[in-house]
Amino acid sequence: MLTIPDLLHHEPRLGIDRELVSELLEMAFLGKDSSEALDEALGGADGEDPWRPGFFADDLFLRELVRSCFPVVVGGKTFTAHRAFLERVLASPPRDLASVAFRQEIVRELDADPAIRAAFESLYTSLYELLDRLRLPGQVARLDINTYRLEVLKHCKQVIDAMVDGFAGASSGIRRLHEVGEEIRRSPEYRLLAHLVDYEDRLATIRVGVNVGASGRITGVAVDRIVENTDNIFYMRPLRRLRQRLSFLVRGYKWDSGSVLSRLVHQVFLRLTPSLTPMVQLLGHLEVYLANRSFRDVARRAGLDVCLASFGDGGPIELVGLYNPLLLAGGGRPVPCSLPGRDPRSISLVTGPNSGGKTRLLQAVGLAQLLGQGGFYVAAERADLQPVQGLFVSLIQQETADQSEGRLGRELVRIRTMFDGIRPPALVILDELCSGTNPSEGIEVFSLVLRLLERLGPLAFISTHFLDYARELADDPPVEGLEFLRVEVDADQTSTYQFVPGVAETSLAAVMARRLGVTYEELAEVIDRRLGREAG
C-alpha cells in the first residue's frame, strides 16, 4: 500500500473515500464533469470525533473567519480554495499533541526556508491545475479526448516530479512528500507514465539545415537527419509497425494509431489512479497551510502579530496580546488585551459595561484554543494553553417565529445540551448566562451551573450582568477555582477593551444611553418637534 502524503496527522491517514474518489477520477479522465462530486468528497473528509462543530462553529463565526481571513494566495494570485474542507479542519483539532507538534513544525519550516516554501507553492499550483483539469475537462476533452488525456498524464508526472525534487531537503513532515514521490517514481506505473509522456513529446529528433540567401532571408530548409527515440519502451521499428498493421488488416480488424493511443493512455491512467487518489486530499492539506500563512499576513498588515501556541503539562493558561481575528475582516485594527495566568480548571466570570468587549473577548479565547490546538497561528503575541477534548460556545441567542420555549426555557435547553455533550477536559464559553430571565430565577440557575461545572472540571469563561450576585460570589465563592475579570474603563467611563481582575461596579447603562442619545431630554425634544410639525 502506497504511503499517504498526509500533512495534518502524525500517523498518516486517508480521510477521503478511496473507492469513490478513484471512480470520480476515472470518470473525469473519460471527459465527464465531476467538479461538484470531487469537491464534496474533499469537503466531507474525516474530522476528529470529540470536536462537535455544532457546539461552537456558528457562535465563533467560523465560516466568516475562513472567508475573510484565510484566503489561499500564491504569487499574488488568489485561488478558489475548498472552504468546506478548510472549515472542517479548523473545527476538528487533533486529539493527540503529537499531531499538533507535527503541524507546527511544518508551519515553522515554511516560515524559515524560502526554498521549501517556493517548492510548496509550486507543488500546490501544479496539483491545483491537475485537479482543476480533471474537475472541468472543458472544450479540449470534447474536441480531442486523446490530447486532453495526454495533458492530464503530463500534469500527473509534473506533480510527482515536483514532490520528489522539491522536498528532498525538508526536515519537518513536509519531507513526507518527497518520500511518497520517490515511492511512486520507483513503481512500474510511473515508468509507464514517464515513457509514454517522453514518447509523445519526443517520437523522433529531426536535424535540419537552413539555407540563407544574400538578402538574409531563408531560401530553403533541408532535413539532414532523423533520429527516432529508440530507447523508449513504446518504440517499434518502422518495419515492425508495418507488419503489425498488415496483420490486423488481414484478420479483418480496423484500427488506427489514435484508437491504440487512446487505449494505451487509459490503461496507464488506471494503473496510476491508486497513487493519484490521495492527491485530492493533499490539495486540501496544502491549502490549509497556505491559508494559515495568509491569515498571518492579514494580521501583520493590521500591525498585529500571531504565534504558535505552547502546551504545558497542567500549567497555567495565559494569553498575551490576544485579539479577536473576526475584527480583521473590516480592515480595522482590533485592540489587543492580555489574560493573566489561569488555572486550567478555573471558572472566570467576566463583567463590565455593554459594548465593553466582553463578547469579543470570549470569541477570541475560543478561537485561540481552536486555532492553537489545530497547530496553526493564534491571534496573539503569546499563547500558553492546555489541550482540551472539546469546546462548547454559546454566544448567540436568536429569536425564531416557531420557537416553542420562552427565554428561560431556551436558556435551560442550552445548559442541558452543554452538560450532555462535553467531556473533560473541555473549554466552556457562555455569554450573558441567564440574562433572558428575571434576576431571582437567573441567579438560581446560575448557581446550579457553577456547581455542576465544578464537578465537571472544564476551563470556563462566563460573562454576566448580575453584578450584585457576582460581588457576592467574589466575597464568598461557593465553588473552588472561581476567578473574576472586569472590563477596564478610563476616567471618562469609556471601555479601554482591557480586562483586569475584579467585578465591575456598574454596567454603565446610563453612559451608553447618553452616548446613543437615549435620554429623557433628547427624546422629549424629538417628540416636541414632531408634534409641532403635525400641529402646523
Backbone torsions as a table, in degrees:
resi	resn	phi	psi	omega
1	MET	NA	132.1	-177.7
2	LEU	-66.6	137.8	174.5
3	THR	-60.6	140.7	-176.6
4	ILE	-90.6	129.1	179.6
5	PRO	-79.1	66.5	-177.0
6	ASP	-90.5	122.4	179.7
7	LEU	-105.2	8.9	-176.7
8	LEU	-115.2	-15.8	-175.9
9	HIS	-127.6	141.3	179.1
10	HIS	-60.7	-42.0	173.4
11	GLU	-99.9	116.0	-173.9
12	PRO	-57.3	140.4	178.2
13	ARG	-146.7	153.3	176.7
14	LEU	-105.4	111.3	-175.7
15	GLY	-88.0	-11.0	-179.2
16	ILE	-97.5	165.0	178.7
17	ASP	-78.3	105.2	-174.3
18	ARG	-58.7	-47.0	-176.5
19	GLU	-65.0	-43.7	-179.8
20	LEU	-63.4	-46.8	-178.1
21	VAL	-65.1	-37.1	177.4
22	SER	-60.7	-42.7	178.7
23	GLU	-65.2	-40.5	179.8
24	LEU	-65.5	-38.7	178.3
25	LEU	-65.5	-39.7	179.2
26	GLU	-65.9	-41.5	177.3
27	MET	-61.0	-41.5	179.4
28	ALA	-63.8	-38.1	-179.2
29	PHE	-67.2	-25.9	177.1
30	LEU	-80.9	-3.0	176.8
31	GLY	99.6	9.6	-179.8
32	LYS	-88.3	141.3	178.0
33	ASP	-72.9	115.5	-179.1
34	SER	-125.5	25.4	-172.7
35	SER	-60.6	-50.9	-176.7
36	GLU	-64.1	-42.0	-177.9
37	ALA	-65.5	-40.3	178.3
38	LEU	-67.0	-40.6	178.1
39	ASP	-63.0	-40.9	179.1
40	GLU	-66.9	-36.8	179.0
41	ALA	-64.1	-39.3	178.5
42	LEU	-73.6	-42.8	-179.2
43	GLY	-64.2	-24.6	-180.0
44	GLY	-95.0	14.4	179.4
45	ALA	-59.9	150.9	-174.3
46	ASP	-59.0	142.2	170.5
47	GLY	-115.5	179.3	178.5
48	GLU	-81.9	138.4	-172.1
49	ASP	-63.9	-46.7	-171.2
50	PRO	-65.0	-26.0	-176.8
51	TRP	-86.0	100.3	-177.0
52	ARG	-95.4	104.3	-174.7
53	PRO	-56.0	-27.0	178.2
54	GLY	-61.7	-17.9	-179.6
55	PHE	-86.0	-9.9	-174.5
56	PHE	-153.7	-23.2	-169.0
57	ALA	-60.4	-44.6	-178.7
58	ASP	-68.2	-41.4	-177.6
59	ASP	-69.3	-27.3	176.8
60	LEU	-92.4	3.6	179.6
61	PHE	50.3	47.9	-174.5
62	LEU	-62.9	-39.7	179.8
63	ARG	-62.9	-43.4	179.2
64	GLU	-65.6	-36.4	178.3
65	LEU	-63.0	-45.6	179.3
66	VAL	-62.2	-43.3	-177.2
67	ARG	-65.3	-39.4	-172.2
68	SER	-95.1	-28.8	-172.0
69	CYS	-118.7	-3.8	-177.1
70	PHE	-126.7	55.0	175.1
71	PRO	-73.9	160.1	174.1
72	VAL	-104.1	108.2	-174.8
73	VAL	-123.3	126.9	177.2
74	VAL	-132.5	121.2	178.2
75	GLY	59.8	34.3	179.7
76	GLY	82.6	-4.5	179.7
77	LYS	-101.4	132.1	177.7
78	THR	-93.2	123.5	-179.0
79	PHE	-94.4	155.7	176.2
80	THR	-79.4	99.3	-175.1
81	ALA	-81.1	160.6	175.5
82	HIS	-87.3	86.0	-172.4
83	ARG	-63.2	-35.4	-179.3
84	ALA	-60.4	-40.9	178.7
85	PHE	-68.5	-42.7	180.0
86	LEU	-62.2	-43.1	177.4
87	GLU	-61.9	-40.6	-178.9
88	ARG	-64.9	-40.3	179.0
89	VAL	-66.1	-46.6	-179.3
90	LEU	-64.2	-31.7	-178.3
91	ALA	-85.9	0.3	-176.0
92	SER	-133.7	67.2	177.8
93	PRO	-59.8	151.9	-178.6
94	PRO	-69.3	154.9	177.5
95	ARG	-71.4	-39.7	-171.0
96	ASP	-95.8	140.7	178.3
97	LEU	-68.7	-20.7	177.5
98	ALA	-62.1	-39.8	178.5
99	SER	-72.4	-33.2	175.4
100	VAL	-62.0	-48.0	179.0
101	ALA	-63.8	-37.7	178.1
102	PHE	-57.7	-46.1	-179.9
103	ARG	-68.0	-42.4	-179.0
104	GLN	-62.2	-37.2	178.3
105	GLU	-63.8	-38.5	177.1
106	ILE	-64.7	-44.2	178.9
107	VAL	-59.2	-44.0	-179.0
108	ARG	-65.4	-40.9	-179.2
109	GLU	-67.5	-38.2	176.7
110	LEU	-62.6	-33.6	177.3
111	ASP	-72.2	-38.9	-169.2
112	ALA	-88.3	-24.1	-171.8
113	ASP	-119.9	101.8	-179.4
114	PRO	-60.4	-34.3	-178.5
115	ALA	-67.9	-44.4	177.7
116	ILE	-63.6	-40.6	-179.8
117	ARG	-63.2	-42.7	179.2
118	ALA	-63.9	-41.7	178.1
119	ALA	-65.4	-36.8	178.7
120	PHE	-62.3	-47.2	-179.7
121	GLU	-67.3	-38.9	179.2
122	SER	-65.1	-42.1	177.2
123	LEU	-61.6	-41.3	-180.0
124	TYR	-60.8	-47.2	-178.3
125	THR	-63.5	-38.7	178.6
126	SER	-66.0	-45.0	-179.4
127	LEU	-68.3	-37.0	177.6
128	TYR	-61.7	-45.3	179.9
129	GLU	-64.3	-39.8	178.7
130	LEU	-61.8	-52.8	-177.0
131	LEU	-70.3	-30.4	176.3
132	ASP	-66.4	-37.4	177.9
133	ARG	-67.2	-36.7	178.3
134	LEU	-73.5	-36.3	-179.4
135	ARG	-66.4	-41.6	-175.8
136	LEU	-129.0	86.3	-176.0
137	PRO	-57.0	-39.3	174.0
138	GLY	75.8	-163.8	-173.1
139	GLN	-66.8	-33.3	-177.9
140	VAL	-59.6	-44.3	-179.2
141	ALA	-64.7	-35.1	-179.0
142	ARG	-72.4	-34.8	-176.9
143	LEU	-85.5	-39.7	-176.4
144	ASP	-148.5	92.5	-174.6
145	ILE	-64.1	-32.8	-179.7
146	ASN	-68.0	-41.2	177.2
147	THR	-61.9	-42.7	178.1
148	TYR	-60.6	-46.6	-177.4
149	ARG	-66.2	-38.9	178.1
150	LEU	-65.6	-37.7	176.3
151	GLU	-62.9	-40.2	177.7
152	VAL	-61.8	-45.4	-179.8
153	LEU	-64.1	-37.6	176.9
154	LYS	-62.8	-40.8	177.3
155	HIS	-65.4	-36.8	177.0
156	CYS	-59.8	-47.9	179.5
157	LYS	-62.8	-39.4	179.5
158	GLN	-61.6	-41.9	179.2
159	VAL	-65.3	-46.2	-178.8
160	ILE	-62.6	-44.8	179.4
161	ASP	-63.4	-36.9	178.8
162	ALA	-65.3	-35.6	177.7
163	MET	-65.4	-40.9	-178.0
164	VAL	-72.4	-48.9	-170.2
165	ASP	-79.8	-26.6	-172.4
166	GLY	-88.6	-17.1	-169.5
167	PHE	-129.0	20.5	179.0
168	ALA	-63.0	-30.7	-178.2
169	GLY	-95.1	7.2	-178.6
170	ALA	-71.6	146.6	-179.4
171	SER	-112.6	-18.7	179.3
172	SER	-89.3	-165.7	178.0
173	GLY	-61.7	-13.2	177.8
174	ILE	-60.8	-27.9	-179.4
175	ARG	-60.9	-20.6	177.2
176	ARG	-56.5	-32.2	178.7
177	LEU	-63.6	-43.7	178.4
178	HIS	-62.2	-43.8	-176.7
179	GLU	-65.4	-41.9	178.0
180	VAL	-66.3	-42.7	178.4
181	GLY	-60.4	-42.1	177.7
182	GLU	-62.5	-40.2	179.8
183	GLU	-62.6	-40.9	178.1
184	ILE	-67.6	-40.3	-178.7
185	ARG	-61.3	-31.8	-178.9
186	ARG	-79.2	-7.5	-174.3
187	SER	-81.8	153.2	175.5
188	PRO	-61.1	-31.6	-178.9
189	GLU	-62.4	-43.1	179.3
190	TYR	-66.9	-36.8	179.9
191	ARG	-61.5	-42.7	176.8
192	LEU	-62.2	-44.8	-179.5
193	LEU	-59.2	-48.8	-177.0
194	ALA	-61.7	-42.6	-179.5
195	HIS	-68.0	-38.4	-179.2
196	LEU	-65.9	-45.0	178.8
197	VAL	-63.6	-42.0	179.8
198	ASP	-64.8	-41.4	-179.4
199	TYR	-65.6	-38.2	178.4
200	GLU	-67.7	-41.1	-178.4
201	ASP	-77.9	-28.0	-171.1
202	ARG	-142.3	67.7	175.8
203	LEU	-63.9	-38.8	179.4
204	ALA	-157.9	158.9	174.5
205	THR	-110.5	126.3	-178.1
206	ILE	-110.6	123.2	176.1
207	ARG	-98.7	125.7	-175.7
208	VAL	-121.8	155.6	173.3
209	GLY	-111.4	137.7	-177.4
210	VAL	-113.6	125.6	176.1
211	ASN	-94.7	130.6	-179.6
212	VAL	-119.8	128.2	-179.6
213	GLY	-81.1	178.4	-178.7
214	ALA	-63.6	-26.3	180.0
215	SER	-77.3	-8.1	-177.7
216	GLY	92.9	-3.1	179.3
217	ARG	-86.9	151.6	176.4
218	ILE	-74.2	125.3	-177.6
219	THR	-107.4	-9.6	179.3
220	GLY	-177.2	156.1	177.6
221	VAL	-132.4	130.4	-179.5
222	ALA	-127.4	135.9	177.6
223	VAL	-80.1	118.1	179.9
224	ASP	-86.4	-41.0	-172.6
225	ARG	-158.7	142.7	174.2
226	ILE	-119.8	121.0	179.4
227	VAL	-114.8	113.2	-179.1
228	GLU	-80.6	155.6	-177.2
229	ASN	-81.9	72.0	-173.1
230	THR	-71.9	-16.5	-179.1
231	ASP	-77.6	-14.6	-177.6
232	ASN	-76.5	140.0	-176.0
233	ILE	-67.1	-19.4	179.6
234	PHE	-89.4	-1.1	-177.3
235	TYR	-74.1	135.4	171.0
236	MET	-128.4	139.5	179.0
237	ARG	-65.6	151.1	-176.1
238	PRO	-52.5	-43.2	-177.4
239	LEU	-64.4	-39.2	179.0
240	ARG	-66.9	-39.0	178.4
241	ARG	-61.6	-41.8	-179.7
242	LEU	-65.4	-46.2	-179.7
243	ARG	-60.6	-40.3	-179.2
244	GLN	-64.7	-42.1	-179.8
245	ARG	-66.2	-42.9	179.1
246	LEU	-63.3	-36.8	179.5
247	SER	-62.7	-42.9	179.2
248	PHE	-67.2	-39.5	179.9
249	LEU	-63.7	-41.3	179.2
250	VAL	-62.0	-36.5	-179.6
251	ARG	-81.6	-2.7	176.0
252	GLY	90.8	10.3	178.9
253	TYR	-90.1	133.7	177.0
254	LYS	-107.0	125.1	178.4
255	TRP	-155.2	161.8	174.3
256	ASP	-135.2	174.4	-176.5
257	SER	-64.3	-28.9	-178.9
258	GLY	-67.1	-42.0	-179.4
259	SER	-69.0	-37.4	177.0
260	VAL	-64.8	-44.7	179.1
261	LEU	-61.1	-41.5	-179.4
262	SER	-59.7	-46.1	179.8
263	ARG	-65.4	-40.6	-179.8
264	LEU	-63.8	-46.8	-179.3
265	VAL	-62.3	-42.0	179.9
266	HIS	-62.2	-42.5	180.0
267	GLN	-64.4	-40.2	178.1
268	VAL	-61.9	-43.2	-179.2
269	PHE	-64.6	-42.6	180.0
270	LEU	-60.6	-39.7	179.8
271	ARG	-71.3	-25.4	-179.0
272	LEU	-87.3	-17.2	-173.4
273	THR	-54.9	-42.4	178.3
274	PRO	-57.3	-30.3	177.2
275	SER	-78.5	-27.4	-176.9
276	LEU	-83.8	-26.9	-175.8
277	THR	-55.7	-47.3	178.1
278	PRO	-64.8	-16.0	-179.6
279	MET	-67.1	-27.1	176.2
280	VAL	-62.9	-43.8	176.4
281	GLN	-67.0	-39.7	-178.6
282	LEU	-60.0	-37.4	178.3
283	LEU	-57.0	-44.3	177.5
284	GLY	-62.9	-40.0	179.7
285	HIS	-64.0	-42.7	178.0
286	LEU	-62.2	-40.5	179.9
287	GLU	-63.7	-35.3	179.6
288	VAL	-59.1	-46.6	-178.0
289	TYR	-72.6	-36.1	177.7
290	LEU	-68.0	-38.9	177.0
291	ALA	-67.2	-35.3	177.4
292	ASN	-62.7	-41.0	177.0
293	ARG	-66.8	-36.5	177.8
294	SER	-65.1	-37.3	176.0
295	PHE	-60.1	-43.3	176.4
296	ARG	-59.3	-42.8	-178.9
297	ASP	-66.4	-39.5	177.3
298	VAL	-59.8	-44.0	-180.0
299	ALA	-65.1	-43.5	-177.5
300	ARG	-67.5	-32.9	175.9
301	ARG	-64.9	-24.7	176.6
302	ALA	-88.6	5.5	179.5
303	GLY	80.0	21.4	-178.0
304	LEU	-117.7	161.1	-178.1
305	ASP	-112.5	168.1	174.7
306	VAL	-132.5	166.7	179.5
307	CYS	-151.1	166.4	169.4
308	LEU	-97.6	135.5	-175.2
309	ALA	-71.2	150.2	170.6
310	SER	-109.4	147.0	-176.5
311	PHE	-123.0	112.9	179.5
312	GLY	-89.3	174.5	-179.9
313	ASP	-99.3	80.2	178.7
314	GLY	82.1	8.5	-179.1
315	GLY	-77.2	179.5	-177.6
316	PRO	-70.8	153.2	173.6
317	ILE	-88.0	129.3	178.8
318	GLU	-146.5	134.5	178.5
319	LEU	-127.5	122.0	-177.8
320	VAL	-114.7	132.7	-179.6
321	GLY	64.5	35.0	-178.4
322	LEU	-75.4	141.2	174.3
323	TYR	-146.3	164.0	-178.4
324	ASN	-90.4	111.9	-176.2
325	PRO	-66.6	-18.4	177.5
326	LEU	-62.1	-25.7	-178.7
327	LEU	-76.4	-9.5	177.5
328	LEU	-75.4	-19.2	-173.5
329	ALA	-60.0	-36.0	-178.3
330	GLY	-85.1	4.5	-179.9
331	GLY	83.5	5.4	179.1
332	GLY	-85.2	-179.3	179.1
333	ARG	-118.7	107.4	177.7
334	PRO	-61.5	154.5	177.5
335	VAL	-91.8	113.7	-179.8
336	PRO	-68.9	152.7	173.8
337	CYS	-140.4	173.9	-179.2
338	SER	-130.3	142.7	174.2
339	LEU	-110.1	121.3	179.3
340	PRO	-64.5	166.0	-177.2
341	GLY	-53.6	132.6	-179.1
342	ARG	-130.8	145.4	177.5
343	ASP	-64.4	139.5	-178.2
344	PRO	-62.1	-13.1	178.2
345	ARG	-114.6	20.4	-177.8
346	SER	-81.9	158.9	174.3
347	ILE	-118.2	114.1	-177.8
348	SER	-101.7	123.1	174.6
349	LEU	-96.6	124.8	-176.1
350	VAL	-109.2	124.3	179.7
351	THR	-126.7	161.4	178.8
352	GLY	155.1	177.1	-176.4
353	PRO	-69.7	158.8	171.8
354	ASN	-61.5	144.9	-177.4
355	SER	61.8	23.3	178.2
356	GLY	-90.5	-6.4	177.5
357	GLY	107.4	8.7	-177.0
358	LYS	-64.3	-49.2	-177.9
359	THR	-64.5	-40.5	178.2
360	ARG	-63.5	-36.7	176.8
361	LEU	-63.2	-46.6	-178.4
362	LEU	-62.6	-40.6	175.3
363	GLN	-61.6	-42.3	-178.7
364	ALA	-62.4	-40.2	179.0
365	VAL	-64.6	-45.3	179.6
366	GLY	-62.4	-43.0	179.7
367	LEU	-68.9	-34.1	177.6
368	ALA	-62.5	-43.4	178.3
369	GLN	-65.7	-43.7	-176.9
370	LEU	-63.5	-50.5	-178.7
371	LEU	-72.1	-40.0	-178.4
372	GLY	-63.1	-46.5	-179.5
373	GLN	-75.6	-15.5	173.0
374	GLY	-75.3	-11.3	-178.5
375	GLY	89.1	13.8	-175.4
376	PHE	-113.5	179.4	-177.1
377	TYR	-65.2	139.7	176.1
378	VAL	-105.5	143.1	179.0
379	ALA	-78.3	72.5	-178.7
380	ALA	-166.2	161.9	174.3
381	GLU	-77.5	-35.0	177.2
382	ARG	-149.0	139.4	-179.2
383	ALA	-137.2	106.8	174.0
384	ASP	-101.5	111.1	-173.0
385	LEU	-122.9	170.9	170.2
386	GLN	-120.0	141.1	180.0
387	PRO	-67.5	141.0	175.0
388	VAL	-124.1	165.4	-179.0
389	GLN	-108.0	4.9	179.3
390	GLY	-174.5	163.5	-176.9
391	LEU	-140.7	132.0	175.0
392	PHE	-126.9	120.2	-178.9
393	VAL	-127.0	128.3	177.0
394	SER	-132.7	100.6	-178.6
395	LEU	-119.6	-20.0	-171.8
396	ILE	-116.6	124.9	175.0
397	GLN	-120.3	93.3	-174.7
398	GLN	-92.2	141.7	175.3
399	GLU	-83.1	141.1	175.5
400	THR	-130.3	152.5	-175.7
401	ALA	-67.7	-28.2	-175.0
402	ASP	-105.4	14.9	-176.7
403	GLN	-67.1	140.2	-176.4
404	SER	-95.8	-13.4	-177.7
405	GLU	-113.6	150.0	172.3
406	GLY	-78.5	-171.2	-175.7
407	ARG	-63.2	-44.2	179.9
408	LEU	-64.0	-41.6	179.7
409	GLY	-61.1	-42.2	179.5
410	ARG	-67.5	-34.7	176.9
411	GLU	-62.2	-44.5	-179.7
412	LEU	-67.3	-35.4	178.2
413	VAL	-64.4	-43.7	-179.1
414	ARG	-67.1	-33.9	177.3
415	ILE	-66.7	-43.8	178.4
416	ARG	-62.3	-42.6	178.5
417	THR	-59.7	-41.6	-179.4
418	MET	-62.0	-51.1	-175.8
419	PHE	-72.5	-23.4	174.5
420	ASP	-73.3	-32.6	-168.1
421	GLY	-97.8	-32.5	-172.9
422	ILE	-88.0	150.2	176.1
423	ARG	-129.9	137.3	-179.4
424	PRO	-70.2	151.9	-7.9
425	PRO	-76.5	142.7	-176.9
426	ALA	-145.7	167.7	174.2
427	LEU	-117.3	126.2	-179.2
428	VAL	-116.9	129.9	179.8
429	ILE	-131.0	118.6	-178.3
430	LEU	-127.0	127.0	179.9
431	ASP	-101.5	127.4	176.2
432	GLU	52.2	56.5	179.7
433	LEU	-58.8	127.0	175.8
434	CYS	65.3	20.0	179.6
435	SER	-74.2	-13.5	-177.0
436	GLY	-87.3	10.8	179.1
437	THR	-137.8	177.7	-177.4
438	ASN	-71.0	154.4	-172.9
439	PRO	-55.9	-41.3	-176.0
440	SER	-63.9	-46.7	177.7
441	GLU	-68.1	-40.0	-179.1
442	GLY	-61.2	-42.8	-179.4
443	ILE	-65.4	-37.1	179.2
444	GLU	-63.1	-45.7	178.4
445	VAL	-66.9	-40.1	179.1
446	PHE	-57.1	-45.4	179.4
447	SER	-62.3	-39.1	178.0
448	LEU	-61.1	-44.9	-179.3
449	VAL	-62.3	-43.5	-179.3
450	LEU	-61.0	-43.3	-178.8
451	ARG	-65.8	-40.0	180.0
452	LEU	-70.7	-36.9	177.0
453	LEU	-64.0	-36.2	177.6
454	GLU	-61.6	-38.2	179.0
455	ARG	-69.5	-39.4	-177.0
456	LEU	-76.0	-36.6	174.8
457	GLY	78.5	31.5	175.4
458	PRO	-85.1	167.1	166.0
459	LEU	-78.4	128.3	-173.6
460	ALA	-134.7	143.3	172.5
461	PHE	-127.3	123.2	-176.0
462	ILE	-132.6	126.0	174.7
463	SER	-97.1	149.9	-178.5
464	THR	-152.4	152.9	173.2
465	HIS	-105.0	3.7	177.0
466	PHE	-81.7	77.5	-172.6
467	LEU	-68.1	-41.6	179.3
468	ASP	-61.7	-43.5	179.0
469	TYR	-65.0	-40.3	178.9
470	ALA	-61.1	-39.6	178.6
471	ARG	-66.5	-36.7	176.4
472	GLU	-62.4	-42.4	179.2
473	LEU	-64.6	-37.2	179.1
474	ALA	-66.5	-37.1	179.8
475	ASP	-74.1	-35.1	-176.8
476	ASP	-141.1	78.9	-175.9
477	PRO	-61.4	125.9	179.4
478	PRO	-81.6	-14.5	-179.5
479	VAL	-134.4	159.3	178.3
480	GLU	-79.4	154.3	175.3
481	GLY	76.0	18.4	-179.7
482	LEU	-85.7	124.0	-179.3
483	GLU	-126.8	161.0	-172.6
484	PHE	-131.4	135.4	174.6
485	LEU	-128.5	140.8	177.0
486	ARG	-131.1	154.5	175.4
487	VAL	-70.4	130.7	177.1
488	GLU	-82.3	134.2	177.3
489	VAL	-118.5	152.0	-179.7
490	ASP	-90.4	-170.7	-176.9
491	ALA	-63.7	-24.2	179.2
492	ASP	-90.8	12.3	-179.3
493	GLN	60.7	37.0	177.3
494	THR	-112.3	139.0	-178.4
495	SER	-63.5	136.2	174.0
496	THR	-93.9	-3.6	-176.8
497	TYR	62.8	24.7	172.5
498	GLN	-109.7	158.9	-177.1
499	PHE	-127.9	130.3	-177.4
500	VAL	-128.1	161.0	179.1
501	PRO	-61.9	146.7	175.8
502	GLY	123.0	-177.9	179.6
503	VAL	-114.7	137.4	-179.4
504	ALA	-63.1	144.5	178.5
505	GLU	-77.0	-34.9	-176.8
506	THR	-153.0	156.8	176.4
507	SER	-82.2	-4.6	178.7
508	LEU	57.9	36.7	179.2
509	ALA	-62.7	-39.3	-179.4
510	ALA	-65.5	-38.7	178.4
511	VAL	-63.5	-44.0	178.8
512	MET	-64.8	-39.5	179.9
513	ALA	-61.9	-41.3	178.0
514	ARG	-66.1	-39.0	-179.3
515	ARG	-64.4	-34.2	-178.5
516	LEU	-93.8	3.6	178.1
517	GLY	75.9	25.9	179.3
518	VAL	-105.3	73.6	174.1
519	THR	-126.0	161.9	-178.6
520	TYR	-60.2	-45.3	-175.5
521	GLU	-62.1	-47.0	-176.3
522	GLU	-68.9	-41.4	-179.3
523	LEU	-71.7	-35.0	176.2
524	ALA	-62.7	-39.2	178.4
525	GLU	-64.7	-38.5	177.5
526	VAL	-62.3	-43.6	-179.9
527	ILE	-64.7	-43.7	-179.6
528	ASP	-61.6	-41.2	-179.9
529	ARG	-64.1	-41.4	-179.1
530	ARG	-66.8	-42.7	179.0
531	LEU	-65.4	-35.6	178.5
532	GLY	-63.7	-40.9	179.4
533	ARG	-66.1	-40.9	-179.2
534	GLU	-67.0	-37.3	178.9
535	ALA	-66.8	-36.4	179.6
536	GLY	-70.1	NA	NA
